[in-house]
Amino acid sequence: MTKDDETGAAGSNRDTHYAKLRRAHRDAKREREGLPPAQPRSKRDMPARKGALYSGRGPADTVYLYGLHTVRAAIDNPARKIRSLKATRNALMRLDIAEDAALPFPLEVVAPQEIDRLLGDDAVHQGVLLEAEPLVPRPLTALGDAELIVILDQVTDPHNAGAIMRSAVAFGAGALVTTQRHSPQESGVLAKSASGALELIDNIEVRNLASAIEDIKAQGFFTVGLDSEGPAPLETGFSGRRIALVLGAEGKGLRQKTRETVDMLARLDMPGAIKSLNVSNAAAIALYAARQHLRDLTGG
């Protein structure tokens, strides 16, 4: 005799005559008590399972990247030091990597459940997991001839930081400047939110943001801080051929010292009923406006 399906779902392979009787008795009892029929439990109803890689404190010199775009970009990045790759056969096909490919790192073909076990239920890994070393942050001197950069003032959410990174790459920004503290560390969540952009933009870390902004201004950048109470609309607040957009964390916005240091505070005018945006959405709009300003200057 087989056991009843753990979900109690009628018609399952484990269903038995006795299981049907138990369910009928249970439902009749609930009906007498004025309760609706019991619903089968699904994976969605259960708490998210944490992956084996995150059951304890992981090594500081290791980052786990997942998702097809994220992993493909990491593999293509010569600055990325990769230790190993786990992937399903389907993911390898989508990455255009042969199972017997001569790669400079170990490749293990696994079942999707193995990556589920390592990453947990929350990670949308698409059948691929890369173990690598974190990228080395760049110094302020690495700005080179960039004409557009983004500065984040304690934006700590890795989803927001990753989305901003993606928009920054899309609009041709040359660097993302963050603080060493109160900023998200490189992680699978950050990289997945950036969808490959983590590998395509210089990430510059600074100790003191106000001092860094002064340094950036000395390099010829006009610094514009986004603030809902800014005196001028953003599209009229740009000046010069090098723009640095400065965005603060959701809720508290720019810190006072940052507000005092930037060249100008500007607002996003929104005529609709909602007067504020997620910081990553605001960043995308600001990047578009800044790019338009720079395009108008060159006539291109």
C-alpha positions as MATLAB code, in Angstrom:
seq = 'MTKDDETGAAGSNRDTHYAKLRRAHRDAKREREGLPPAQPRSKRDMPARKGALYSGRGPADTVYLYGLHTVRAAIDNPARKIRSLKATRNALMRLDIAEDAALPFPLEVVAPQEIDRLLGDDAVHQGVLLEAEPLVPRPLTALGDAELIVILDQVTDPHNAGAIMRSAVAFGAGALVTTQRHSPQESGVLAKSASGALELIDNIEVRNLASAIEDIKAQGFFTVGLDSEGPAPLETGFSGRRIALVLGAEGKGLRQKTRETVDMLARLDMPGAIKSLNVSNAAAIALYAARQHLRDLTGG';
ca = [
       0.000    0.000    0.000;
       1.336    3.459   -0.890;
       1.359    6.419    1.439;
      -0.979    9.324    1.050;
       0.457   12.252   -0.933;
       1.927   14.728    1.563;
      -0.119   17.493   -0.019;
      -3.316   15.512    0.175;
      -3.976   16.198   -3.509;
      -6.701   14.014   -5.003;
      -5.684   12.008   -8.039;
      -1.964   11.941   -7.182;
       0.151    8.856   -7.719;
       0.130    8.191   -3.991;
      -3.589    8.559   -3.626;
      -5.380    5.623   -1.982;
      -8.876    4.655   -1.049;
      -8.071    5.342    2.595;
      -6.633    8.757    1.825;
      -9.871    9.668    0.053;
     -11.869    8.568    3.087;
      -9.670   10.639    5.411;
     -10.080   13.713    3.218;
     -13.838   13.239    3.006;
     -14.052   12.933    6.804;
     -11.851   15.996    7.267;
     -13.860   18.116    4.806;
     -17.181   17.016    6.332;
     -15.936   18.016    9.773;
     -14.775   21.437    8.481;
     -18.145   21.934    6.777;
     -19.987   21.233   10.058;
     -17.768   23.820   11.731;
     -18.525   26.372    9.011;
     -14.977   26.277    7.592;
     -14.007   26.089    3.906;
     -12.428   22.877    2.561;
      -8.740   22.502    3.377;
      -6.454   23.593    0.553;
      -3.409   21.516   -0.417;
      -0.138   22.961    0.793;
       2.139   24.193   -1.918;
       5.779   25.238   -1.922;
       4.579   28.828   -2.137;
       2.907   28.535    1.259;
       6.083   27.416    3.013;
       8.899   29.642    4.311;
      11.724   30.168    1.829;
      14.483   27.626    2.335;
      17.938   29.087    2.854;
      20.683   27.671    0.678;
      23.617   25.670    2.009;
      26.044   28.372    0.851;
      24.385   30.897    3.157;
      23.848   28.730    6.242;
      26.838   30.421    7.855;
      29.142   33.359    7.316;
      30.767   32.924    3.926;
      34.388   33.772    3.153;
      35.006   37.448    2.434;
      37.059   36.625   -0.647;
      34.297   34.650   -2.366;
      31.189   35.736   -4.265;
      28.531   33.466   -5.749;
      26.998   34.747   -8.976;
      23.939   33.288  -10.672;
      21.617   33.983  -13.590;
      22.454   33.678  -17.274;
      23.203   37.353  -18.016;
      25.198   37.751  -14.813;
      27.338   34.666  -15.364;
      27.883   35.301  -19.069;
      29.129   38.824  -18.328;
      31.410   37.539  -15.557;
      32.943   34.913  -17.849;
      33.546   37.567  -20.520;
      35.165   39.966  -18.041;
      38.978   39.522  -18.092;
      39.209   41.213  -14.688;
      36.991   38.589  -13.057;
      38.849   35.719  -11.338;
      36.613   32.652  -11.571;
      37.076   29.583   -9.400;
      34.376   27.213  -10.634;
      31.141   26.936  -12.586;
      28.151   24.719  -11.895;
      25.505   24.581  -14.610;
      22.720   22.440  -15.976;
      22.966   21.131  -19.529;
      20.196   23.486  -20.616;
      21.983   26.492  -19.072;
      25.228   25.550  -20.805;
      23.412   25.472  -24.127;
      21.977   28.934  -23.468;
      25.438   30.185  -22.500;
      26.852   28.612  -25.668;
      29.353   26.570  -23.675;
      30.082   22.959  -24.596;
      30.241   20.386  -21.792;
      33.788   19.482  -22.819;
      34.904   23.094  -23.364;
      38.487   23.917  -22.393;
      37.767   26.517  -19.717;
      40.330   28.106  -17.395;
      38.253   26.978  -14.400;
      36.477   23.745  -13.345;
      33.040   23.060  -14.846;
      30.547   20.727  -13.214;
      27.307   19.732  -14.924;
      24.601   19.408  -12.273;
      20.849   18.999  -11.886;
      18.812   22.150  -11.119;
      18.060   20.759   -7.656;
      21.746   20.927   -6.746;
      21.845   24.680   -7.371;
      18.522   25.037   -5.532;
      20.127   23.317   -2.549;
      23.125   25.651   -2.589;
      21.321   28.959   -3.190;
      17.913   28.379   -1.600;
      14.418   29.120   -2.836;
      14.761   32.876   -3.351;
      17.494   32.833   -6.010;
      16.339   32.835   -9.642;
      19.495   31.119  -10.843;
      18.355   29.856  -14.284;
      20.474   26.755  -13.836;
      23.894   28.352  -13.397;
      26.132   29.190  -10.423;
      29.582   30.763  -10.562;
      32.066   30.903   -7.694;
      34.487   33.786   -8.079;
      36.565   36.402   -6.317;
      35.019   39.849   -5.812;
      36.089   42.552   -8.218;
      38.699   44.995   -6.943;
      37.191   48.509   -6.500;
      38.826   51.267   -8.538;
      40.249   54.560   -7.201;
      38.912   58.022   -8.059;
      41.831   58.495  -10.405;
      40.244   55.861  -12.653;
      37.533   58.262  -13.868;
      39.613   58.979  -16.956;
      37.655   60.801  -19.636;
      34.197   59.743  -18.417;
      31.603   62.421  -19.051;
      28.815   60.946  -16.919;
      29.047   59.165  -13.543;
      26.685   58.206  -10.719;
      27.370   58.762   -7.020;
      25.325   56.910   -4.384;
      24.971   58.362   -0.891;
      24.303   55.338    1.354;
      21.962   53.459   -0.995;
      22.158   50.175    0.894;
      19.584   47.971   -0.857;
      21.432   45.652   -3.294;
      18.360   45.420   -5.540;
      18.296   49.207   -5.951;
      22.063   49.492   -6.334;
      22.062   46.740   -8.953;
      19.202   48.324  -10.895;
      20.981   51.699  -10.820;
      24.143   50.025  -12.082;
      22.196   48.522  -14.981;
      20.720   51.905  -15.948;
      24.134   53.556  -15.598;
      25.628   51.133  -18.113;
      22.625   51.519  -20.431;
      23.130   55.301  -20.568;
      26.899   55.132  -20.921;
      27.965   56.236  -17.447;
      31.646   55.667  -16.840;
      31.645   54.834  -13.136;
      29.558   54.220  -10.036;
      30.923   55.850   -6.867;
      29.891   54.428   -3.483;
      31.115   54.633    0.099;
      33.071   51.804    1.700;
      30.520   51.696    4.509;
      26.716   51.804    4.236;
      26.774   50.442    0.692;
      25.891   46.920   -0.479;
      28.799   44.543   -0.820;
      29.243   42.628   -4.050;
      26.869   39.657   -3.939;
      24.725   37.399   -6.059;
      21.686   39.587   -5.358;
      23.486   42.756   -6.426;
      24.896   41.103   -9.544;
      21.570   39.536  -10.521;
      19.797   42.902  -10.126;
      22.481   44.491  -12.301;
      21.942   41.792  -14.952;
      25.557   41.790  -16.117;
      26.249   45.501  -15.554;
      28.439   44.764  -12.539;
      31.127   43.597  -14.960;
      30.743   46.572  -17.300;
      31.197   49.628  -15.117;
      33.994   50.824  -12.822;
      32.918   50.590   -9.197;
      34.774   53.199   -7.164;
      34.718   53.064   -3.357;
      35.572   56.088   -1.210;
      35.895   56.607    2.533;
      34.477   60.123    2.766;
      31.803   61.017    0.228;
      31.953   64.792    0.697;
      35.712   64.810    0.134;
      35.267   62.556   -2.899;
      32.665   64.919   -4.373;
      35.092   67.808   -3.978;
      37.732   65.743   -5.782;
      35.243   64.897   -8.538;
      34.349   68.568   -8.923;
      38.058   69.370   -9.226;
      38.191   66.934  -12.143;
      35.673   69.067  -14.012;
      32.377   67.406  -13.112;
      29.252   69.411  -12.397;
      27.631   67.589   -9.465;
      23.830   67.480   -9.311;
      22.095   66.090   -6.239;
      18.565   64.764   -6.680;
      16.282   66.150   -4.002;
      12.493   66.342   -3.948;
      12.769   69.905   -2.562;
      15.453   71.002   -5.028;
      15.054   74.596   -6.248;
      15.246   73.748   -9.965;
      13.780   71.057  -12.236;
      16.421   68.483  -13.106;
      16.346   69.133  -16.842;
      17.311   72.791  -16.280;
      19.968   72.055  -13.657;
      22.795   70.713  -15.811;
      25.915   72.601  -16.728;
      29.156   71.726  -18.470;
      30.412   68.698  -20.347;
      30.933   66.355  -17.378;
      28.010   65.434  -15.129;
      27.958   63.585  -11.811;
      24.512   62.564  -10.564;
      24.243   62.154   -6.795;
      21.399   60.068   -5.342;
      20.517   59.357   -1.719;
      18.888   56.440    0.011;
      15.142   55.956   -0.115;
      13.363   57.670    2.720;
      16.146   59.862    4.104;
      17.537   61.022    0.747;
      20.840   62.884    0.586;
      22.682   63.523    3.821;
      23.089   67.161    4.870;
      26.823   67.228    4.203;
      26.244   65.844    0.716;
      23.560   68.443    0.054;
      25.996   71.184    1.043;
      28.801   69.814   -1.129;
      27.140   69.290   -4.532;
      27.032   72.123   -7.059;
      23.262   72.062   -7.316;
      20.180   70.385   -5.910;
      17.515   69.533   -8.484;
      14.120   67.873   -8.385;
      12.160   65.603  -10.648;
       8.901   67.360  -11.484;
       6.024   64.862  -11.487;
       2.572   66.186  -12.388;
       0.770   62.999  -11.349;
      -0.735   62.018   -8.020;
       2.438   60.197   -6.940;
       5.242   62.611   -6.113;
       8.119   60.273   -5.366;
       9.843   57.380   -7.118;
      11.969   54.427   -6.165;
      15.611   55.563   -6.217;
      16.471   53.220   -9.085;
      13.620   54.629  -11.191;
      14.680   58.185  -10.362;
      18.242   57.292  -11.362;
      17.112   56.026  -14.774;
      15.192   59.261  -15.467;
      18.105   61.409  -14.279;
      20.559   59.469  -16.460;
      18.346   59.980  -19.496;
      18.081   63.715  -18.810;
      21.835   64.023  -18.265;
      22.558   62.142  -21.478;
      20.195   64.440  -23.363;
      22.051   67.464  -21.999;
      25.409   66.076  -23.103;
      24.001   65.169  -26.518;
      22.665   68.690  -26.999;
      26.115   70.107  -26.276;
      27.733   68.040  -29.003;
      24.811   68.243  -31.419;
      24.812   64.457  -31.720;
];
